[in-house]
Amino acid sequence: MEHVRACLGIEFAEVAAVCDIVDDRAQLAAETCSKQRGRRPAVYSGTENIWEKLVERDDIDVVYVATPWAWHVPMCVRAMEAGKHAFVEVAAATTVADCWDLVNTSERTQRHCVMLENCCYGENELFVLNMVRQGVFGDLTHAECGYLHDLRTVLFELGGEGDWRRTYHRQLDGNLYPTHGLGPVAQYLGLGRGDQFKFIVSTSSAEAGLTRYRDEKQPNGGRHAEEKYICGDMNTSVIKTEKGRTIMLQHDVVSPRPYSRINALYGTGGTFFDYPARLAINAPKSYGLEANGSHEWLGEKDLAKMRQAYTHPLWAKLADRAAGAGHGGMDFVENWQHLNCVRRGATPDSVVYDAAAWSCIVELSARSAATGSMPVGFPDFTRGLWKAMKPLPI
C-alpha cells in the first residue's frame, strides 16, 4: 500500500492494476486509487497464481513485486519476460543462483530489475552521497552499516510477515536482511561502478533472543514451541572491495534496542556517523565553520551550515511533496525517482547488478559463517562491466 500511495501522488504515474492473494487487500488498494484518481484499477486476487494474469497485460510498464521473498524471483522473471520492468522489494533474492536468474533475464529481455531500496533515498543518505560526490570526504577508505531493528513482535504476527519471515531464522545463520544499510554505503563507494565487492568474512553470535522471546511470551497460544532457530542474534560481516576499501555490515532483529542502520563513512577528508547524525571534517575552517579541528564532531550550527550547502538536489526538490510519506518521505522520493527514470528512458539509479550484488550477501554470509568465518568471494554479476561504469552522478 505504501507504493500504491506513492504512485498516486506522482502525476505521471497511473495504477493500472493491483493484485493480492487476499482479496480484501486488493480491493482496499483499488478503492484507494478510485477515491484519489477517479479510476478504479483492475483487481486480481484470490488464487496463488493470479498474478500471472496481471503481468501479461499490455497496458503496464512496471510491475511492483512486494511479496514474501520466495516469490520475488519468479515474479520478476515473468514480468521481464512479459516486457515489463520489475521493481522488487528487498532483498531481491536470497540465493546466488536466483541472483544470476535476475541478471540473465534482465540482460536477455533488456528490461530493468530495480530493487526498491528506499534507504538510499533518506535525507541523510542523500546528504552524504552529495558530499561524497563533491569531494568533502576525500579518498574513501571504510564504511559501516547494518540493520539493527527489534522485530520480535513482527516475526510472530499471523497474517503478515511473521507467516514467512521467521522461517529463514530456522534455515540460515547469516545476514538475512543486508540491503537497508548496505545500499546507501555501496552508492557512496561507487560499488559496481569503478569498484566492486571482492570477498566477505562473516561470523554470527549465538542464537538466544528469538528463542527466549518465544518461550517467555508464548505468542499465538504457544503454537511455535517446537521451532528451532539457528540464526545468531548478531551477524557481523566484513567486506573487502577490489580497491582495498572495507565495509562492516551487521544484522540483528531480535535484541531490545533502538533502530539503527549505523550509516558511517570514513575518508581522508572527513567522517560521518548516523543515529544521530554526526560529521567531522579535516579542515573545517576551509568550509567557513566554527569548529577548531577534525578531532571533534561539528556543532549543531556547523552541521546546519553543511546541510544547507550539501542537501541533495533530489531531496530539496521533493521534500515538500514527500512530507508524510512512508519512512520519513524516502518511500515517495524512491518511487518518484525510479519511475521518472523509466518514463524518460534513463537508466535507474540502481539496476539488476546492484540488486544481485547486495542481495547475494544473504547466502554468502551464511556460507562464511558456516565455514569458521572463511572468506567467500563475490560473483561478478557485471561480468567485468564495473570497471568501465561511472559512479552515480549527484
HUDA-V934135 format. One record per residue. N is the residue number from 1. BURIAL is b if it has 9 or more other ideal C-beta (glycine too) atoms within 8 Angstrom, else e. D_CENTER is the distance of its C-alpha to the mean C-alpha in Angstrom with 1 decimal. Layout:
<<N/BURIAL/D_CENTER> <N/BURIAL/D_CENTER>>
This chain:
<<1/e/17.5> <2/e/15.0> <3/b/14.4> <4/b/18.2> <5/b/19.0> <6/b/17.0> <7/b/18.6> <8/b/21.9> <9/e/21.7> <10/b/21.3> <11/e/24.9> <12/e/24.3> <13/b/22.3> <14/e/24.1> <15/b/23.0> <16/e/25.4> <17/b/24.7> <18/b/22.8> <19/b/22.6> <20/b/22.3> <21/e/24.3> <22/e/25.4> <23/b/27.8> <24/e/27.7> <25/b/24.0> <26/b/24.6> <27/b/27.7> <28/b/26.0> <29/b/23.5> <30/b/26.5> <31/b/28.6> <32/b/26.1> <33/b/26.0> <34/b/29.8> <35/e/30.4> <36/e/28.3> <37/b/29.2> <38/e/32.4> <39/e/31.2> <40/e/30.2> <41/b/27.8> <42/e/28.8> <43/b/27.8> <44/b/27.1> <45/b/27.1> <46/e/28.9> <47/e/28.6> <48/e/26.0> <49/e/26.3> <50/b/26.9> <51/b/23.6> <52/e/25.4> <53/e/27.8> <54/b/25.1> <55/b/23.6> <56/e/27.2> <57/b/28.0> <58/e/29.1> <59/e/27.9> <60/b/24.1> <61/e/22.1> <62/b/18.5> <63/b/17.6> <64/e/14.6> <65/b/13.7> <66/e/12.7> <67/e/14.7> <68/e/15.0> <69/b/13.4> <70/e/16.9> <71/b/17.2> <72/b/14.1> <73/b/16.0> <74/e/19.4> <75/b/18.3> <76/b/16.5> <77/b/19.4> <78/b/22.0> <79/b/20.5> <80/b/20.5> <81/e/24.0> <82/e/25.1> <83/e/24.3> <84/b/21.2> <85/b/17.9> <86/b/15.1> <87/b/11.9> <88/b/10.0> <89/e/7.7> <90/b/5.5> <91/b/6.9> <92/b/9.1> <93/b/11.9> <94/b/13.4> <95/b/16.2> <96/b/17.2> <97/e/19.6> <98/b/17.2> <99/b/15.0> <100/b/18.4> <101/b/19.3> <102/b/16.4> <103/b/17.4> <104/e/21.1> <105/b/20.9> <106/b/19.1> <107/e/21.7> <108/e/24.5> <109/b/23.9> <110/e/22.7> <111/b/20.0> <112/b/16.4> <113/b/13.5> <114/b/10.5> <115/b/7.0> <116/b/6.2> <117/b/3.0> <118/b/5.7> <119/b/5.8> <120/b/7.1> <121/b/9.8> <122/b/11.1> <123/b/14.8> <124/b/14.9> <125/b/12.1> <126/b/14.0> <127/b/17.2> <128/b/16.5> <129/b/15.5> <130/b/18.8> <131/b/20.8> <132/b/19.7> <133/b/20.7> <134/e/23.9> <135/e/24.8> <136/b/24.8> <137/b/23.3> <138/b/25.6> <139/e/24.8> <140/b/21.5> <141/e/22.1> <142/b/19.6> <143/b/16.3> <144/b/15.1> <145/b/11.8> <146/b/10.9> <147/b/10.1> <148/b/13.6> <149/e/14.1> <150/b/17.4> <151/e/16.8> <152/b/20.3> <153/e/21.5> <154/b/18.6> <155/b/19.0> <156/b/22.6> <157/b/22.4> <158/e/24.2> <159/e/23.3> <160/e/19.5> <161/b/16.7> <162/b/19.4> <163/b/21.3> <164/b/18.9> <165/b/16.2> <166/b/19.0> <167/e/20.4> <168/b/18.0> <169/b/19.4> <170/b/22.7> <171/e/21.8> <172/b/19.7> <173/b/20.0> <174/b/17.0> <175/b/13.4> <176/b/12.3> <177/b/8.6> <178/b/7.7> <179/b/4.2> <180/b/3.9> <181/b/7.2> <182/b/7.4> <183/b/5.6> <184/b/8.1> <185/b/10.7> <186/b/10.7> <187/b/11.5> <188/b/14.1> <189/b/15.7> <190/b/15.8> <191/b/14.6> <192/b/15.6> <193/b/17.9> <194/e/20.8> <195/b/19.4> <196/b/17.7> <197/b/16.7> <198/b/20.1> <199/b/20.1> <200/b/18.6> <201/b/20.8> <202/b/19.6> <203/b/21.6> <204/b/21.4> <205/e/23.6> <206/e/25.8> <207/b/24.7> <208/e/26.4> <209/b/24.3> <210/b/23.5> <211/b/27.0> <212/e/28.7> <213/b/26.9> <214/b/27.9> <215/e/31.4> <216/e/32.0> <217/e/30.5> <218/e/31.4> <219/e/28.9> <220/e/30.0> <221/e/33.6> <222/e/32.9> <223/e/31.9> <224/b/29.3> <225/e/32.0> <226/e/32.2> <227/e/28.5> <228/e/27.9> <229/b/24.5> <230/b/23.9> <231/b/20.5> <232/b/21.4> <233/b/20.5> <234/b/19.0> <235/b/17.5> <236/b/17.7> <237/b/17.0> <238/b/18.3> <239/b/17.3> <240/b/19.9> <241/b/19.5> <242/e/22.3> <243/e/23.3> <244/e/23.8> <245/b/21.0> <246/b/19.3> <247/b/16.1> <248/b/16.2> <249/b/13.3> <250/b/14.0> <251/b/13.3> <252/b/15.7> <253/b/15.6> <254/b/19.4> <255/b/21.0> <256/e/22.4> <257/e/20.7> <258/e/19.0> <259/e/15.3> <260/b/13.8> <261/b/10.9> <262/b/14.0> <263/b/12.8> <264/b/16.0> <265/b/17.5> <266/b/21.0> <267/b/23.3> <268/e/27.0> <269/b/27.0> <270/b/25.0> <271/b/22.5> <272/b/19.8> <273/b/18.8> <274/b/16.9> <275/b/17.6> <276/e/20.0> <277/b/19.7> <278/b/22.3> <279/b/23.4> <280/b/26.3> <281/b/27.6> <282/e/30.3> <283/e/32.8> <284/b/32.3> <285/e/35.7> <286/e/34.8> <287/b/32.3> <288/e/35.0> <289/b/33.7> <290/e/35.8> <291/b/34.2> <292/e/36.7> <293/e/34.6> <294/b/31.4> <295/e/32.1> <296/e/30.9> <297/e/27.9> <298/b/28.6> <299/e/30.3> <300/e/29.1> <301/e/31.1> <302/b/30.0> <303/b/26.3> <304/e/27.1> <305/b/28.8> <306/b/26.0> <307/b/23.7> <308/e/26.4> <309/e/26.7> <310/b/23.0> <311/b/21.0> <312/b/18.9> <313/e/20.9> <314/b/18.2> <315/b/17.7> <316/e/21.5> <317/e/22.0> <318/b/19.8> <319/b/20.0> <320/e/23.0> <321/e/21.7> <322/b/18.4> <323/e/20.4> <324/e/20.1> <325/b/17.0> <326/b/14.2> <327/b/12.4> <328/e/15.0> <329/b/14.9> <330/b/11.4> <331/b/11.1> <332/b/14.3> <333/b/13.7> <334/b/10.7> <335/b/12.9> <336/b/16.0> <337/b/14.8> <338/b/13.7> <339/b/16.8> <340/b/19.0> <341/b/18.2> <342/b/19.2> <343/e/22.3> <344/e/23.4> <345/e/23.0> <346/e/20.8> <347/e/18.0> <348/b/14.6> <349/e/12.6> <350/b/10.5> <351/b/12.5> <352/b/13.0> <353/b/13.6> <354/b/10.2> <355/b/8.8> <356/b/11.6> <357/b/11.7> <358/b/8.3> <359/b/9.0> <360/b/12.7> <361/b/12.4> <362/b/12.9> <363/b/16.3> <364/b/17.2> <365/b/16.8> <366/b/18.9> <367/b/21.4> <368/b/21.9> <369/b/22.3> <370/e/24.8> <371/e/26.9> <372/e/27.6> <373/e/24.6> <374/e/25.8> <375/e/23.8> <376/b/22.0> <377/e/21.5> <378/b/18.5> <379/b/19.4> <380/e/19.7> <381/b/17.9> <382/b/19.3> <383/e/22.8> <384/e/23.6> <385/e/22.3> <386/b/20.1> <387/e/23.4> <388/e/24.3> <389/b/21.2> <390/e/21.1> <391/e/18.3> <392/b/16.6> <393/e/19.3> <394/e/19.1>>
